[in-house]
Amino acid sequence: MEHFLTHAEQPSAARQARRASRTWPRWLRYTLPGAWVALLFACLAFTPSLLPRSGPFQGFVSGLSAAIGYGLGCLGAWLWREFANRPARTPRPRAWQAFFITGGVALAAALLLGWHWQQRIRELMGMSASGGAGYLLAPFVGAVVFFLLVAVGRGLRAVSRALAVRLSRHIGPRAARATSGLAVVVLTALVASGVLWDGLISMADRTLAVQDLMTDEGVVQPRTALRSGGAGSRITWESLGREGRNFVGRGPSVEDLSRFHGTAVKEPIRAYAGYASAPDAEGRAALAVDDLERAGGFDRAYLLVATTTGSGWVVPEAVDAFEYMTGGDSAIVSMQYSHLWSWLSVLVDQERARESGRALFDAVYERWSRLPPAHRPKLLVFGESLGSYGGETAFSGERDLANRTDGVLFVGPPNFNTLYRAFTDHRDPGSPEVEPIYRQGRIVRFSRRPGSDIPPASAPWGDSRVLYLLHPSDPITWWSPHLLVRRPDWLREPRGADVLGEMVWIPFVTFWQVTADLPLGMDVPAGYGHVYTGEHVDGWAALLRPEGWSADQTARLKDLLRAR
């Protein structure tokens, strides 16, 4: 963008630019309009976001915002000059002096306010206060990030100018500049989103795939025939991957369940297909269901279809709570579709999540529906984070969810979930986006704190229930490209209890703020961000309503799972 601002179209402007170059090194020369907007964006980046962050990380976000502001400032100045038909002019020294004085004061104020807001966010989430010394690194890290990003932009500008010189031999100079600028923008976008981005994701996937060769300490191959990878299983232990081995190699034992209930229980069944177990999603789904049937999963009272996160992780607190609450008379089936971390899968692995979720549920439902109605287990669905996205894709709406399942628990849904967005966008008037009410809660309900009454508490809730758990401070739920240019309802309505009222929507800035929150979602205490430990118990209690289950058992189970 700065190409448009500094291009010398008039001899006087060229002389002024040469005089300025003797005062400052070329790599330290910045345009004043761009600098002012960069300063504004850098200061705005210190405003509170959803989650607490360290000083260096805050500096990275501020530097990124400043670089975006600089580009927008340069573009705006160029457009103004084009319409006013004026050449570029070198600012007077006093203009820069005013900028540096104002900038120093503004950054100091932003730094102090930012640190204050960070402490308040930590207080909201029950976290200890952080020292101010580390936060002082933010301006220095921000300056480095800003310098590097502007340097990359100037490199692209140099390429554009060189191309324009060559094109000007064949077409007019203005057409050459426009064509070269457009070509560089398009090629950069293609390389960044295609070759470079896809290459980085592919490299990350290959790197993280190595983890599937590892087995966590304490996890051993099961001997029971009730687990995939165990005796008589059609799926090899080695093909399960790291998270698959964790899933079948852990969980409550018969002794654990008996101790909790004080009565005789059954040993739970767990079936799982790893990424290496079959070449495609349909193959993995069919293999997982075959192994589920072999182990007797369709003869249990409860059958749970669990869609994993990107790395194949099955949330242990969720499935353990399900097995405790059903007394082990249950079977759980799941499968892996990727190797990427959950927050990264949210950005890039949506297609595989969709394909996997649909294939697994369809394979289970096809076998389940062939059973006599009196001999079918209660069929339930679970998905957390991107797993909820995959779990949704097997259904067309609330009636389909109710007709083909006996209960659904979706936790921390990404903002782009098709059904979640439909339910939220068409919520009943007066209900907020952070806890919407959809059609009086007849089938689908939402809760920020499922341990309390789930709204609308006074309205009847059918036998087949769908429950979404979400936190107002969960960036996975609120991240959306629309944040770039559109204020969302959750920042228009009263904030959730764990979000500062001072958080406001700022074009461009808020998008990058929430994007930066994505990898921090699991670094906060339970009950905040993307950490739902303990709340799965409340969710299953609301859906399963097991006979004789008490509030005391809910509290005991929460304590037990948290202790683990």
Salt bridges, closest charged atoms under 4 A:
GLU2 OE1 - ARG154 NE 3.07
GLU2 OE1 - ARG157 NH1 3.47
GLU82 OE1 - ARG174 NH1 3.64
ASP205 OD1 - HIS339 ND1 3.37
ASP205 OD1 - ARG352 NH2 3.80
ASP212 OD2 - HIS339 NE2 3.10
ASP216 OD1 - ARG242 NE 2.71
ASP256 OD1 - ARG259 NH1 3.16
ASP256 OD2 - ARG564 NH2 3.54
ASP290 OD1 - ARG367 NH2 2.50
ASP291 OD1 - ARG294 NE 2.81
GLU293 OE1 - ARG367 NH1 2.88
ASP320 OD1 - ARG270 NH2 2.81
ASP320 OD2 - ARG564 NH1 3.54
GLU323 OE1 - ARG270 NH2 2.79
ASP329 OD1 - LYS266 NZ 3.49
ASP349 OD1 - ARG352 NE 3.05
GLU351 OE1 - ARG354 NH1 2.21
GLU366 OE1 - ARG367 NE 3.78
GLU366 OE2 - ARG370 NH1 2.17
GLU384 OE1 - HIS536 NE2 2.72
GLU398 OE2 - ARG439 NH1 3.24
GLU398 OE2 - ARG442 NH2 2.39
ASP400 OD1 - ARG404 NE 2.99
ASP425 OD1 - ARG421 NH2 2.68
GLU433 OE2 - ARG421 NH2 3.16
GLU435 OE1 - ARG448 NH2 3.32
ASP463 OD1 - ARG545 NH1 3.96
ASP474 OD2 - HIS530 ND1 2.76
ASP489 OD2 - ARG427 NH2 2.93
ASP489 OD1 - ARG492 NE 3.58
GLU493 OE2 - ARG427 NH2 3.03
GLU502 OE2 - ARG120 NH1 2.54
ASP517 OD1 - ARG53 NH2 2.99
GLU535 OE2 - HIS471 NE2 2.78
ASP538 OD2 - LYS558 NZ 2.57
